[in-house]
Amino acid sequence: MEKYKIGNDFCKAIANDSSYEKYVLSSSSSKSKVQGRLNYVYEELSKYVDRNKK
């Protein structure tokens, strides 16, 4: 298993993404909103890791 260091570039990219507000900043605790938050972060992390594979 490879290890990855998540840097500020990833954090800045998410913070500047319009979907960030839709999913992560929502104060709703409904199942669909929580699921959306988790899916959003997972998808963005997956893309980040795929781009940074050696």
C-alpha positions in Angstrom: 0.0 0.0 0.0 1.4 3.4 -1.0 1.4 6.3 1.4 0.3 9.8 0.3 0.8 13.1 1.9 -2.1 15.4 1.5 -0.9 18.9 1.1 -2.4 22.4 1.1 -3.0 22.1 -2.6 -5.8 19.5 -2.0 -7.3 21.6 0.8 -7.3 24.8 -1.3 -8.8 23.0 -4.3 -11.7 21.7 -2.2 -12.2 25.0 -0.4 -12.5 26.7 -3.8 -14.9 24.2 -5.3 -18.5 25.3 -5.5 -19.6 21.8 -4.4 -17.8 22.4 -1.1 -20.5 24.7 0.1 -23.3 22.5 -1.2 -22.1 19.4 0.7 -19.6 20.2 3.4 -20.8 23.5 4.8 -24.4 22.4 5.0 -25.6 22.3 8.6 -28.3 19.7 7.7 -27.8 16.3 9.4 -30.2 14.4 7.1 -29.0 11.1 5.8 -28.7 12.3 2.3 -26.6 15.4 3.2 -24.2 13.4 5.4 -23.9 10.8 2.6 -23.3 13.6 0.1 -20.5 15.1 2.3 -18.8 11.7 2.7 -19.1 10.9 -1.0 -17.8 14.3 -2.0 -14.7 14.1 0.1 -14.1 10.5 -1.0 -14.4 11.4 -4.6 -12.1 14.4 -4.4 -9.5 12.4 -2.4 -9.6 9.6 -5.0 -9.0 12.1 -7.8 -6.1 13.7 -5.9 -4.5 10.3 -5.2 -4.9 9.2 -8.9 -3.3 12.4 -10.1 -0.3 12.0 -7.7 0.5 8.4 -8.3 4.1 7.8 -9.4 
